[in-house]
Amino acid sequence: MGSDRFAVLREQVRGQVIEEGDAGYEAARRVYNGMVDRHPAAVLQVSQVADVMAGIRFARGLGIDVAVRGGGHSAPGFGTVDGGLVLDFSARRGIRVDPAARTARVEPGATWADYNHATHAFGLASPGGIIGSTGVSGLTLGGGIGYLNRKYGLACDNLVSADVVLADGTFVTASEAENADLFWALRGGSGNFGAVTSLEFRLHPVDMVHIGLIFFDAALGAQAGAAYREWIASEPEEMGAFLGFHQGPPVPFLPEEWHGRPVAVIAGMWTGDPEAGPVHWQHMLDAAPVLGSFFAPMPYPALNIMFDGLNGVPGLQGYWKADFLRSLSDDALRVAVEHSPGIPSVHSANHFYPVDGAVQRVAPEATAFAYRNVNFAPVIAGQWPEPSDNDKNIAWVREYWAALHEYSEPGGYLNFQDSDDQSRIEATLGSNYPRLAELKAKYDPDNFFHINQNIIPATPVAGVPSQARTAQRTPAEAQPSEAALSESNPPETASNA
């Protein structure tokens, strides 16, 4: 039915505005992490760029927060907010591939499974994530770690341009040639600078790849991990593979007695000639007694969705922690082995991703993603079905992270951090944080976009410290003026993304 409160917004948009009490509200407010249970005032299911411009201006006039939801995969649940407006891009999943230019234009609701399906038709790909259901936009804005990093860099290193609606509701394009400072900030600064309405990527020739999965007893994880450390450093950059600790998944190539028990796994792909793939895995097959393995030539998108049934399940309870490691030291491996018996469920993952090769050939100051001098990005992704297990499993993640952090860098990968990691934002963005804070002050001076791993603007607004701008408001202050509502009617200056 809707209320008078959002009547003006409904007149200004083509997408549906869903409020509490409306049909579909419960589904519309849900996000990937089942632990996040927030109640936005309304969800705007975006139809086109003009809707985004109208929504931002309207929310400013109403004095409410805005959350931006792309793929909806944010572990902290940044795609929703209590009492605010959600800009939901989940229906905006269009992808246009230009095979001659080797570029692809993608809408912000697309997942990596969507993107890889579209680009694989032309034998092309961009560096993306590990799980197919992860959103393209969120992963890219936070950096973008995945299988192709060693060969082609991070996802953000392959971003060519982005269309953005800024905090005042205006539309701009950011690239090396246009709004270059904003383009710099978008590549690793996350969602702090605006609502991205489309992204353009550089594509690379990636077609059939040779996939490998090798399982070991987690008790032998230090032995297997030390071999992996030497192997991945010596392998050509066509090899992209991570070390993980899991509960054994129910797959046919792992003996049933190991299903649900702690295992170490090497998983990834050889992107060179698939026929040359088998020889490149042999070192790891000789590293320790193998419980089970799987090797096959497959299309690249097949690997990207291979773990979706375990780690890409919406509605699971979830709590994550992350770090950066200069090396996969014996101490780091010892900590991983010691904590492997506590892995919460088959849906949980502790991975060590290599971030060497092409990632390190980009200067730390070239993009907002500053950690270019580390070799691994570990994540502890605790996920489980039962809310009654939350306290126990959150404690396991925190204890594991605290033990690992002793051997880690101050910062961690932004996309793997949770809502209680805000105190780490300066360490995570490192030497680039001061410039990011200045650009935040330029593009979002009153911190309108703060439902994220938040960068505080360098310059306070009107002498008030730059904190979340809606922290204290009286009901009267939260009502929009006629002028504000009128201003929220956007000009038709942007085409559909």
N, C-alpha and C positions, 0 to 999 in steps of 0.2 A: 504494500500500500504506500509506504513512504510518508514522511512528515513534511510540514511546511519548512522545517529547517533547511532541507536540501532541495526545496522546490526550484530555486533559482539555478542551482547546479544542473538539475535535470533538464532545464530548458537550454542549457549551454553546451551539452555534450550529446554525442551519438551513442556512447556506450551506456550500459545499465548501471544505475546507482542503487546499491542494495543496502538497506538499513536493518537494524535489529527488528525482528518481527516480520520482515519480508520473507517470502519464499526463497530459499537458497542461501539465506544468511549464514547458517551454520557451516555449510560447505565452503562458502566464500571467505569466511574468516579463518579457516584452518590453514596451517602451514605444515611443511615437511616434518618438523620436530614436534612430536606429540606432547612434549613437556611444556610447550608454549601454548598458553590458553588465554589469549587476549581478545578483547571485545572492541573493535573499532566502531566509531559512530557510523561509518559508512564505508563501503567498498565500491570504488569506481572501476568497473571492468572496461579498460581503455579500448576504444575503437580506433582512434587515430591521434595524431600529434595534437590537434586542436583540443582534444579532451584533456590532455596532460596540461596544456597551457591554462585551460579553464579551471581544472582541478586545483592547480597550485595557487592561482590567484584567488579562487574561492576560499581555500583553506586559510590563506593569509588573512583574508577579510574576516573570516569566522574566528580566527585565533586558535586554530587547532593544529596538531601535529600531522605530518604527512609521512607515511612509510611507503617505500617503493618496492614492489614485488615483481621480480623477473621470473626466474625458474622456481622460486619459492624454496630453494634448498638451503638457505642460510641456517647454520646450526644454532645461532642465538635467536633466530626468529625475527630478524630485522625486517621481514616482509609484512609485518603487522604491528599495530600499536593500539593500546587502550584509548578509547575516546577520540581517536583521530580519523583521518581519511587515508585509506589504502589505495594507491594507484596500482591496480592489478593488471599486469601486462600478459597474463598467462595465455590469452587468446591471440596475442600478436606474435606469431611464430613463423612468419614468412621469411624465406631465404631466396636470394637471387644470386646465382653464380655466373660470373663472366669468365669462361674458360680461356678465352684469348688473353685477357689481361691477368689471369690467375688471381682474381679477387672475388670476394663474396660479401654481399650486403645482407645483414641479418637483423631481424626485429628482436626486441629485448626479452620477449617471452619464450624464445626458442631454447631448447635444451641442446646439449652436445650430441645426443642421439639424433635430433632433428637435423642439426648442422652437418654431421658426418654422413647422414643418409643423402643429403642434397649434394654435397661436394664429391662424394665417392662415385657418383654417377659419371663424373668427369676424370676419375683417377687422381683426385686432389684432396688435400686436407690441410688444416691448420692445427698447431698445438692446442690441445684442449685438456679436458679433465680425465679422470679415471672412471667415473660413473656416468652413464649416459643420461640419467635424469637430472644431472646438474645443469643449472642455467648458464648459458653462454655469457650473458652480460655480467652477472655477479662475479663469476670466476675470473673473467678478464680484467675487470676493474681492480680486483685485489691482487693481480699478478698473473696467475694461471699456470699451475704446475700439472704436468701430465707426461705421457709416454714419449712425446716428440721433443721434449725440451732440450735434450743433449744435442740433437741435430739442428733444430730450428728455433730454439729459444722459448721463452715464455709466451703464453697467449697474448699478453699485453705488448710484447716485442713485435708481434705480427699485426697489431692494430694499425690501420691506415688512416681512418678518420672515424669520428663519432658525431651524431646529431644529439644535441643536449637542450633540454628546457631548464633554464636557470631558475634561481630562487625567486626572481621577480616575474616569472612567467614568460620571459622572452626566449626565443628560439635561436640557437647558434649552431654552427658546425665547427668542430675542432679537428685540426690536422697539423702537419708540419708547416703548412702554408697559411693557415687561418686559425687565429686564436691558439697559437702554438704553446703558450704557457698553460692554458687549460688542457690541451692535448697531453702535455707533459704530466700534469697532475692526475689525469684520468688513468694513466698507465701505472697503477699501483696504489693510488690514493683512495680507492674504493668509491662509495656512493656519496662522498662529501660535497661534490661540486655541482650537482644537478641530477635531473632525471634523464638518463640516456634513452633515446627513442629509436636509435639504430646504430649499428656498428659495421664498419667495413674492414675486412681482413685480407691479408696477403695469403695466398694458397701455395702449396708445395706438392710435388709429385709423390703421392703415397697411395698405393693401391693394395695389392696383396702383400701380406706380411707373414712372418713365421712366428707364431705364438708359442710361448713356453710357460708351463706351470710346473714347479718342482716342490714337493712337500718333504719336510724333515720333522723329526721329533723336536719340539720346542726346547727340550733339555739340551739338545745339540745346537741350539741357535747361535751360540757364540762361535762355535767351530764353523758352521755354515756361513754366519755373518762375516767372519774374518775372510773367508774365501770369496764371498760376494764383494767385499770391499776391494780386494785386489783385482778381481775379475772385471768389475764394472769400470774401474779406472783404466784398465788396459784395453778394453773393448773399443772398437770404432764407435763413433757417435750414432751409427745406425742402430745400435743396441740401446733400447730403453726398457729398463726393468727395475723393479723395487724389491726391497726386502720387507717382509711383513710377518707379524705374529697374529694368529687367529685361533679360534676353535675350528677344528677340522670340519670342512663343509661336507654335506651329503652328496658327494660326487662319485661317479662310478670308478674313477681311477685312483681313489683313496680308499684303502681297506676300511670296511665298516667299523671295525673296532677303534678306528681313529676319528670317527665322526664325533664331534663335540669335545674332543680332547685338544690340548694346546699343541699347535704345530707352528713351525716356521715355514715360510713359503717364499720362493722367488717367482715373480710374475712379470711378464712383459712381452716384448716382441723385437724381432730383428726386422728392420725396415729395408734392408738391402735385398739382394737377389734371394727370394724365398728358398731356392734350392741350396743356397749356402748356409741357411739357417742352422741345421742340426749341429754342425761343427762348432758353432759359436756357443752352444749351450753345454758342451761336454765338460768344461772346467767345473761347472756347478754340479753336474751329475757325479763327479768324482770327489766332491767336497766333503761328503758325509753320507752315511747310509740313507738311501732315498725310500720314503714310505710309498710314494706314488708320483706319477708325472704324466703330463699331457703335452704333446707337441703336434702342431698342424699348421699348414699354410691356410690362412683365412683372409677375408677382406678386413681392412683396418677397422671399420665400424663394429665388427663382431667382437673384438676385444673390448671396445669401449662400453659395451652393454653387458659383458660377460658376468659382472658382479652385481648387476642391478637387483637381482632377486635376493641378494644378501644385504648389501649396503645401501641400496637405493630405494628402500621400502618406506613410503610415507606413513607417518603416524607413530613410528617408534619413539620411545623416550630417548633423548640424546644429550650428551655432554662431551665437549671436545677440548683438547689442549694441544699446543704446538710450540715448536722451537726451531732454531737453526743450529746445525752442527758443522764445524770446520772439518771434522773428520768423524767417521764412524768408528770411534775408539773402542778398545777392549772394554773400557768402563761402561760406555753406552750400551754395548751388547750385553754385558753382565746384567745391567739394570733391566733390559728388555726380557732376558731369560728369567730373572727373579720374579718379575711381575706377570709373566705369561700365564701362570695358573689361575690368576684372578680375572682373566678376560671375561667380560660379563655375559656374552652370548655369541652365537654364530654370526650375528649381525655386526659385531664390533670389529674394529680393525686398528692395529698399530702398524703403521707403515713408515719406512725410511725411503724417501724419494731422492734420487740423485738430481742435483741442480748444477752440474758442471757443463763442460762443452760450450755450446753456443750461448747459454745463459751468462757465462762468465766473460764472454767476448763483448758484452754490452757494459759500458762504463756505469758505475753506481749512480752518477749524477745525470745520466742520459734519460732516465725515466724516474718516476716516483719510487719505483721498486729498488731499494738501495742495497739489499743483501746479495751482492754479486761475487762475494769472496768466500762463500761457504760451499760445501760439497753435498750436504744432505739437509732435507727438510723433513723432520719426523712429525707425525701426527698421532695422537691418541684419540681415536674416535669411538667413544663408548656409546653403544646403542643397544636397547633391550626393549622387550614388549610390555613389561609390567611396571606401572607406576609405584607399586609397593616396594620395588627394588631400587628406587631412585637414590636414597641416602647411601646405601651400601656401594652402589656402582659409581656414583659421583665421587665418593671417598677414594675408591680404587684409582680413578682417573687422576685425581689430585695428588695422591701419594706417588703414583708412577711418574707424573710430570715433575714433581718436586725432586725426586731422585735423579731423573734424567737432566733436569735443568742445571744441576751442579756441573755438568760437562758441556753445556750449551752456550750459545751466544745470548746476549740480553734480549734480543727480539725474536719473534717467531712469525711464521707465515700468516698473514692477516686473515685469509679465508678459512683457516683452521682454528681460529681463536673463538672463544665463547664470550658471552655477554659480561662476564666478570673480568675480562682482560683489558678493560679500558685503560687501566693504569699503565699498561705496557705499550700504548700507542706510540709514544715518542721513541722508545727503544726499538719498536718494530719498524718504524719508518726511518730510523737512524739519522744519518747526516742530512737527509732530505726533509726532515720535519720542519725546520725553520722556514724553508721556502714554501712548503705546503701550507703552513699556517698563514703566511703572507697571501698566498693565492686564495685561501679560504676567506680571508678578510676582503679580498677583491671581488670574488664571485658569490660569496654567501656570508656577508658581514655579520648578520644577526643569527647565524647558525640555524637557519631554517631546516636544512638537511642534517639532522643530528641523530636519526634513528639508524645508527651504523657504528662502526669502530671510529669514534668521532675525533676529528681534528678541530681543535678550538681556534677560532680566528685570532690572528695576531693582534688586531686592534680592537679594543672594546667598542661597543656601540653606545654613544651618548654617555660615556663615563661609566657604563654598567659592565661588569665583567662578562665576557662572552661565554655564557653557559647555555644549556638548552633553553630556548627562548620562551617556552610555555610553562616554565617551572611553577610560577605563581601567578594565577589570574583569578580575579573575582568573576562571578557569573556575568556581571555587567560588562566587564572588559572582554569577555568571550563572545559578545554579540556583535555581528557585523554592522557597520554603518551603511547607509544607503550608498554613499560614495564608494565604499569598499566593494559592495556587491556589484555596483555598476562597473567598477574597474576590472572585476573578475571576468567580464565578458570579452574573450580574446579575439583579436583580429585574425582573419583567416590568412596567415602568412606562411604556414608550413604545410607541405604536402604530406600525405600519409607515409609513414615510415615503412 
